[in-house]
């Protein structure tokens, strides 16, 4: 507090204010370094946002793919079921035709 002084308005016929002499002990970061730090912070924020967006897109794509797969599976199951039914019908019709042939031959 040795290097400070308070100026009183009623004594000096001025507005009141406070004066201090500052001493610099060490060099602080340069402005260009500060700008780089600010840019890097902005870049980090952008990267974080992009990462979140990409993660959301991946989740949406996974859900979409699951839906598509489930639809394909349903179609495949239906086709398989239809094939089995057609085979059964064919086998029944072939059995009937064989029975008819056997009956006719007797």
C-alpha positions, 0 to 999 in steps of 0.5 A, spaced: 500 500 500 506 504 499 504 506 492 497 508 492 494 514 494 487 517 495 485 523 492 479 527 496 475 531 492 474 537 497 482 538 498 484 537 491 478 541 488 477 535 483 473 529 483 475 523 488 479 517 485 484 512 487 491 512 484 495 506 485 502 504 481 503 497 479 509 493 478 509 487 473 513 481 476 512 476 470 510 476 463 503 474 462 501 470 456 501 474 449 495 476 445 497 471 440 497 465 445 490 467 448 487 467 441 490 460 440 487 458 446 480 461 445 480 458 438 482 451 441 476 452 446 471 454 440 474 448 436 473 443 442 466 445 443 465 444 435 468 437 436 464 436 442 457 438 438 459 434 432 461 428 436 454 428 439 451 429 432 454 423 429 453 419 435 445 421 434 446 419 427 449 413 429 443 411 433 438 413 428 441 409 423 442 403 428 434 403 429 433 404 422 437 398 420 434 394 426 427 396 423 429 394 416 432 387 418 426 386 422 421 387 416 426 382 412 425 377 417 418 377 417 418 377 410 423 371 410 418 367 415 412 369 411 416 366 405 418 360 408 411 359 411 408 359 404 413 355 401 412 349 407 404 350 405 405 349 398 410 343 399 404 340 404 399 341 399 403 338 393 405 332 397 397 331 399 395 332 392 401 327 390 398 322 395 391 323 393 393 322 386 397 315 388 391 313 392 387 314 386 391 310 381 392 305 386 384 304 387 383 304 379 388 299 378 384 295 383 
